[in-house]
Amino acid sequence: MENWNEIRTAAAVARLETISAAALALGVHRATVTRHIDTLEQALGAKLFQRHARGFTPTELGQELLRIAAATETQFGELARLARGSEAQLSGEIVVTSLDVLVPSILPRLAQFQREHPDMALHLISSDRKLKLEYGEADMAFRIGPKPGHPDNVVLVIGAIEIGVFAAPSYIERHGAPMGFDDLSGHQVIGTDASAPNTPYLQWLRDEVPSSAISFRTNSVLTMWEAVAAGLGVGFHPVESADAKGLVSVGQPRADWHETIWAVTHVDLHRTAKVQAFVKAIKAGR
């Protein structure tokens, strides 16, 4: 279709039979119409019109061009209608995978998508196993940690989890409140074992707090957060939900502890209507 502009111009001339009328209908100069016809006839190696004093009469080839152009414009119109309706009338299912620790952060975004597209079904796979987008195991993945580097993926930043050190009121009632980060070694601290992810804040804990102060360990970051809320000790917890749980902050959260939330899609799926609608919704649902 590299000559579509010329074809469309020639079809207008065949339909209206004068250069002036075609130029007016197309909103271009008469010279452009003439140039398009000359270019197309040269490319085809045949005449599309018989020129005469009253205007242009299409040859048999010109009549065929008019028929093909009309059919093509109809098909383009149908394609445009499908494109306009594809997002407004989304249906079916979108499969999303997320690490367990991200589920509380992404659920409001999923709710935003569901409000905007009630005919779409959501399937959330909450797992520490990274599903393979290139194999079609999910339409989108939510991840934290270093930026995902697979060359076939489209990676978007959709937010961050701010992490701080907290203690539950029940813990403070029994043991008192730490006076700051330097006082953690004198308290019962919640940490993780060697199988847990190596996050920036857990690395800080290993570097700054003696192992003897760790009174509770778990392989799960999510379990660590919940253990802090349950009063088992002092430890890390997302700032966003700490207030709702009544947790007490111990020191100012450090910026280098925050975890970036990545939304990842495979490049082949990224431009599909359902993924584009999902991306729009999760950005709006921050």
N, C-alpha and C positions, 0 to 999 in steps of 0.2 A: 504493500500500500504506500510506497514512497512517493507515488504520483497522485495521492488522493486529492490534494488541493486542485490540481489540474483537471482531474476527473470530475470533481464537483463543479468546477467552473464550466467545463464543456457541457455537462448535463444541464446546467442552467441555460446555456445558449441554445441547446437542442430543444429545451422546453419553451423558451421565450422567443427564440429565433432572431434576436438582435443583440449586438454587443452592448448597446446602451441599456436595454432592459435587464440583461444579466448583471451588468455592473451595478445597477441600482439595487437589484434584489440581493446581491452579495455584499453590498457596501464597500466596493473597491473601485479603483479607477478603471476606465475603459482600456487603458494601455495594459493593465494587469490581466484583464480578460483575454486580450489579444495574445499576450505573451504566454499565458497558460495554454491556450489552444495550440499555438505554434510548437511549444515544448512537447505537448502530448502527441501531436501528430508526428513530430520528429521521432519521438520514442517508439511509437507504434509503426512507423514507416508506411502510413496510409492516411488518407484524407477522411476527416470526420464530417466535413461540411462542404456543401456547394455554396460558394459566395455569389451573391447577386445584388442588384440595386436595392431590393427590399429588405435584405438581411441575410441570414444564414439558414440554409435548409439542411438538416442532417442527412448524411448518406446512410446506406444500410448499416455500415459499421457504427455511425453516429447513433442510429436508433438502438442498436445493441448496447452501446455505451450508456444510453439513457436508461434502458431497462436494468442493466447491472447496477448502475449508480443508485437508482431508486430502491432496489432490493437491499443494497449495502447500507443505505441511510436508514432503512427500516430496521435492519439488524443492529446497527449502532444505537438506534433509539431504544430497542428492546434491552440491549446491554446496559444502557444508562439507567433504565427503569429498574433492572435487577440490582444494579449497584446502589441506587437510592433506597431500594426496599430491603436490601440485605441486612443493613444494620437496624433499621426500624422494626423489622419483623424477625429478629433472631429467635431461633428455636434450636432444640437439641440439648447437648450437654457440653460443658467445658470442664476438663479435668485439671485440677490444681494440686500440686504437691508442695508441702512445707515441712520444715523441721518443726518438731514439737514446740520448741521454745518460741517460735514465731507465730504460732496459732493465735494467741490473744491479740497480737498486733494486727494480724491480717483479717480477722473476723469482721471488724467494722467495714473493711474495704469490700469484702464479699457481700456484706449486707447492702452496700451502696450499689453494687452491680445487680443484685437481685431486685432491688427497688426499680432500677432503670430498665431491666429486661426480665420481667416476671415469667416469660415463656421459656427462659433458659434454665436448665437444671445444672446445679453445681455439684461436683464430686471432689471432695477434699481428701487427699491421701496424706495423713500426718505420719511422717516416718523420718527416722534419722538416716535411712538409706537414700542416696541420691538417685532418683529415677532418671532414666536416660531419655532426654527429650528427643534426641536424634532417632530413637527407636519408636517414637510415638507413645511412650508410656504416660506422658502428661502434656497438656497444652502450655502450661506455665509452671515454673518452679519459683518458690520464694526461698532465698538463701541468705546467710550471713557469713562473715569472715572475709578473707581476701576476695577481691573481685574475680568472679568466674571467668576463666580464660579460654574456654573452648571456642575455636575460630568460627564455628557454624552457629553460634548463639548470639542473640541480641540481648544486651544486658542494660537494665535501667535502674537508676537509684530511685527508690520510692520513699525513703525515710531512714530513720536510725532509731535504735533502742538506746536510750540513755541509761547508763548503769551507775549505781551508787552503792555505798555501804550502809546497811540498815540493821536495826534491831527491833524486835517486836516488844510491845509493852510488857508482855508476860516475862520475857527474858530480862528486861531492865528492872522489873520488880524483884526478881530473884538475885541478880548479879550487879545491878547498877548499870549506868550508861557509860560506854567508852568515851574518853575525853577527846578523841580524835584518832587518826590513823596510827599514830605512834603508840597508842595505848592498846592496840589490838592484841599484842602478845600476852597481855594480862587477862584476856577474856577467852571464852569458848568460841572458837571461830569455825565456821562451816566452809569446807573446801571440797575439792573433787579428787578422784584418784587418777592414775596415769592414763586411763582409757577415755577420759573426758576430752572434749575439744580444747585446743590450746588457744584460748581467747586472750586478748591483751590484758584484761583485768585479772584473769587467773594467773597469767605470767607475773604480774605485779605481786600477787599474793604469795607466789612461790619465792619471789626475790626479797620481799619485805617482811614477811611474817614467818617466824620459825615453825617448822613442822610440828613441834611439840604443842603448839597452841591450837592445832586443828583437832577439834574434838568430834567432828562428824564429817565423813567423806561419802561421796556418791559419784557414780559414773555419769550422772545426768545433770546437765545445767538446769533444766526445768525443776528437777527434784531439789537441787540446791536452793533455788529461789523459794520454793514452797517450804523448805525446812526453815529458812529465815523467817518467813511469815508465821510458821507454827511455833516459833520461840525456841528452837533447838540451839540457837547460837547467833552470833553476829556474822553477817556475810553480805554478799552481793545480791542485788535485786533491781529490777527495772524501776526507774524513777516514776514512770507514767502510772503504774498501778500501786505504788507504795502508799500513797495517800489514802486510796480506797481501802487498803488493808490496815490502815492505822499504824504503819511502821514509822519509826523514828530515825531520821538521818544521822549518820555519824560522819561529819566532815563534808566538804564540798565535793561533789562528783567530779572526777577528772575527765577532761575531753577525750584523752586517749583511751579511755575505757569504752567509749560508745561504739556500738556495732552497727555498721551500715546494713540496711535491708536491700537486697537485690531482687528484682523481678527479672526472670530469665525465660526467654522463648527461643525456640529454634527458628533460624532465619526463614525456613520454608513456611512456617506457621504465622510469623509475626504480622504479615500483611493481610491475613484472613480477617473477615468482618468480625467474627466473634472474639478473636484475640485483640483486635484494635478497640472494640467496644469495652473489653475487659480492662485493657490498659487505661483507657479514659476514665473508667469508673474507679479504679484503685488509686489513681492520682487524685481524683476529686474526693475520695473517702479518707483522706489523711486526717 
